[in-house]
Amino acid sequence: MSQRTIQYAYRDPLEVVWVGLLNELGYRLERSAEVFAAFDGQGTLTLCHGEHFDPDDSLAQMIFHELCHALVAGSAGLRAKDWGMQNDDERDLLLEQACHRLQATLAAEYGLRGFFGVTTDHRPYWDSLGSDPLRSTHPEDEPSIERARLGYQRATQGPWSEPLRRALTATKQIADAARAFADNNSLWKQTKALHALGVAVHGDPTLTCGACTWLWEAQCTRSAVRGDQPVLSPQAADAACERFEPRFADEECAACGACCREGFHRVELSAADSFAKRHLELVEQEGDVLFVPRPGGRCVALEVTDVGYRCRHYAERPTACADFELRGPACLEARRRVGLSD
């Protein structure tokens, strides 16, 4: 049998995309059995061979993770060994957590959060992140969130933004094609189609935007809070996004109370407001501004009863409170600040 001439070699499409991105950004990739992942600070990223990966790992995922480290590190870490990390102190743990938050945020924007997860013993932290990794109600998370937000700004507005966007878009396109053919135990099944809001669609196909509490006056409250112009106006029959919440009515406010507690730090009112005249003992003044204070994060007029949170002066509440619209942007923002909504 004559031997044919082979001109071209097959390569995994995701490897083509992500190794190509790495090269475009000015880095080289080497493989070695001596390390799991290492950056020499001089442009060479070394990753272990595929046989050392977990079944849900990929070369593309490993490259993406390392680039997220670089984005968190910023200019000071781009030419430092291992992006400036020593992996032996609390500072490095903070940087690792910031990298996870950035990676989860970027991946989720393309329906890839379940596909492009982190590996090794850091996975439990990744799995614990909420639907918005750049937010938290826990003060101890703020340092990692601050660094992750800076990394996100570099990823979306810096010189890497366009190449990274193209790589993530290409990965999403491959995922969208592969998902329909994949077995249920395939990692490709963990990729998600995107809702018009820019997050993954909900896993329950029976849920719709019309049944979500954040479809408010024919507009998406989440879109309004984000500052979209124009605000997204989904159809009631559209498939719900992963942040779906069932509708709640006025009487459920007592179980929430977010707007009266840690959601906002004070309620301002005018001197003409009837509340200021009738309850002067509850009003404080700072310069020309009158306000109802919230010591410890809770309004001085708020009381907690057996049925939940109640305003002692609800019928004569300040105008700002009376104008507060259930299911509107301020309602969502208050609930997010206290951890009741994502």
N, C-alpha and C positions, 0 to 999 in steps of 0.2 A: 504494500500500500504506500503510495506516495505521500510524503509529509506536506501538508498545506502550509502556506505562509500566513502567519497571524500578524496582522497590523495593529489591531486594537484590543484593549483589555477591558473587561467589565469591571465596574466599580460601583459600590452601593451609592445610590443617588444622594442620600443624606451626607455621606462622607465627601462626595464631590462638592456639595454646597458648603459645608462647614470648613473643610480644609481649604477650599477656595477662598472663603471669607478670611480665614486666618492669614493666608498669603497676601490677600488684598490689604489687610491692615498692617502688613510689614513683618509678620512673624513666620517662623519655620516650625514644622512639626517633625519630631523624631519619636520613635517607639523604642522602648527598652524594658527588659525584665527586671531591671535594677530599682526602678522607682514606680510609684503609682501615678503621681503627677508632680511635675517640677518645672519651674521656669527659671532660666539661668540669668535673667536680667539683661541679656544681650540679644534678645530676639528669638530664642529657641525654646519652644514648649515641648517637653518630653512627657509622653503618656505611656502607660503600660500597654502590653499587647491585649488583644480582645479576649484571650482565654482567661484573663484575670478579672474580667468584668462580671458583674452580677447579670442574671438573665434579663433584667429590665434596664441595663445600661447600654449605651452606644457611644461610639466615638464622637458623633455629633453632639450628644448630650454633654460629654466630658469637655469638649471644646467650648460649648456654650457656657458651662459653669466657670471655666477658667477666664473667659472673657468678662463674665460678670464680676469676678474678683478684680480684674483689671479696672473695670468701670468704677467699682467701689474705691479702689486704691487711688484713682485720680492720677494726675501728672507725676506726683512724687513717687508713685509705686510702679509706673509703667516700665521703668528700667531698673527696678530693684529685684533682687533675687526673691522668687516666690511672691511677687507683688508686694514685697515688704513684710510678709508674714513669717513668724518663726514657729507658729503652732505650739507655743508653750506658755502662753500667758492669757490673762483676761482680755487684753486688747485684741489679740488675735481671735478669740472667741467672738468678740463683738463684731469684728470684720467678717467672720464666717457667717454670723447670723444676718448681717446686712446683705451679704452676697445672696443668701437664701431668699430674703425678702425681695431683692431686685429680680432674681431669677424667676421667682414665682409670679411676680407682677408682669414681667415681660412675656413669659410663656402664656399666661392666662389671656393676654390680649390677642393671642392667635389660637386659642382653644387647645393649647399644648401643655397646660400645667400638669395634667396627669401623665403626660408623655415625657416631659423634660424635667423630671424630678432630680433631686440630689441622691447621692449614694452613700455607702459606708455607714458609720455609726452616727452620722449627723441626720439621718433620715427622720427620726422621731420629731426633731425640731421643725423640719419642713412640714411634716404632716400636721403639726399643731397650729400652723399659720391659718389665720382667718381668710375669708374671701377677698379682703382688701389688705394685703400684707404691708402696705404703707401707712396703715392706721392701727391703733391699739388703744384700749382704755387703761392699760397698765403702764404706770410711769417708768418702770424698769426697762420697758421696750424702747423708750424714746431715743437713746443713743444709737441703737442699731437702725431705727427707722430714719433718723436724721441722715445717717450715712447712706442708707439705701435710697433715700430721696435724691441726694446729690448724685448718686450713681445713675438713677433714673433720668435725671436731667441731662447727664452726659450721654446716656444711651439714646435719648430722643431728640436732643438739640445739639450735641457735639459733633465732631468730625466723623465719628463712627456711626452716626445715626442712620444715614442712608444705606451703607453696606449691611448693617445689622438688620434694618427693616427688610431689605431684599432677601436676606437669608431666612429670616423668620417667615416671611410671606411664602417663599418657595417651600419651606418645610410644611407650612399649613396646606399648601396646594397638594403636596405629596400625601399628607395625612388624609385630606378630604377624599382623595382618590382611593387610598388603601383601606380606609375604614369600612367601606361597604363590603369588601371581600375578606376581611379579617375574621378569624375565629374569635369566639367570645373571650378566650383566655389570652388573646394577643394584646400586646401593649398598644397597638394601633386603635383598639377599641376604646382606649382611654383618651383619645383625642376627641375634641368636641366641635360641632358646628357653632358658628357665632350668631348671637342675637344681634339685632340692629343696634342695641345699646353698646355693643363692643365687648360683651362678656359671653361666656358659653351659654347655650340654651339649657334649659332645665332637663334633668334626667327623666322626669315624668312627662311624657308627650301629651297627657290629657290636660295639663295646666296651661292656661292662656293668660295673656296680658289683661284681658277684661276681668279676670277673677283676682288680679293682684291689687293690693291696697294702694300701690304707688302709681296706678293709672288714675290720674287726678285731673279732672276737667279736660279730658281727652288728651292729656299730655303725660309723659313719663316724668315723675317727680325726680327720679335719679338723674335723668338727663338735665333737668333744670338746675339741680344742685351742682352739677358738674360745670354748668355755665355754657352748655351747648347753644349755638346759634345757627339755625333755629332749634328749638327744643324738640326732641323726638316725640312724634305723635303716632304711636303704634295702633294698629287696628285691634279691636277687642278680641278677635279670633286668632291673633298671632300667637305662636308658641311662646310660652313664658321663658324668661331668662333664669339663670341659676340663683338669682337673688330674689326670686318670687317670695312674697309674703301674702297670705290670705287676707282678704278685706277685714278690717275691724271697724266697729261703729263707735259713736260718741261715748257710750257707756263703758267702753273698754279703756277709756283714758285713765280711769282710776287705777287700773292695774299697771299703767305705764308711768305716768307722772314725770316723764323725761324733761318736758319743757319747764317744769316747776322745780326741778332739782339740778343735777349737775350739767344739764344740757347747755345752760347759759349762765353767765356769772351775775347778771343783774337785769332788772326791768326798769327802763327809763320811762319817765312820764312828765307831762307838762304841769305847770302850776294850776292850769284850768281843769285838770283831770279830777273828777269827783273823788277818786280814791285818795288823792293827795289831801283833799279837804276833810274827808271823813276819817281817815286813818293816819293822821299826821305822825303818830307814834311809830309807825312802821316805815316811814319815809326818811331817807337821808339826802343830804345835799353835798355836791362836790362842785364848787364854783357856781355856775348858773344851772347845773344839771341836777334834777331831782331823780331819785331812783329808789326802788325797793331792793334792799340788799339780800344777799344769799350767803350768810356765814356758813362755812362748811359745805358750800355748794347747794344749799337748799333754801328756798324762799322762806322768809320769816312768816308768811301767811299760810305756809303749807303744814298740814298735819297728816299723820299716818293713822288710819283707822283699820278696823277689821276688814273693811271692803277695799282698802288700798289707799292711794294718795288723794287727799281732798284739800281744796282751798277753803279756808275758813270764811273768806269773803268773796266767794265765787260770783254771786249775783252782782256785786259792785266792783269786780276786778278791774285793774287798770285797762285803759283802751288798748294798749299794746298786747295784753293778754287776750282781750276779747276779739282782736283782729287775727289772732293766731289761728291758722286754718288747719284743721285735722287733715292729715295725709298730704299736706302741702310741703314745700321745700324746707321750711323751718322745722316742721314736725319731724321730717326724716333726719335732718341734721341733729336735732336734739336726741333722737333715738340712737343715732350712730355714736354720739359722744358718750352715751352711757352704756353702750354695748348691746342694745336691744335689737338693732338692725345693722346689717353689714353695709 
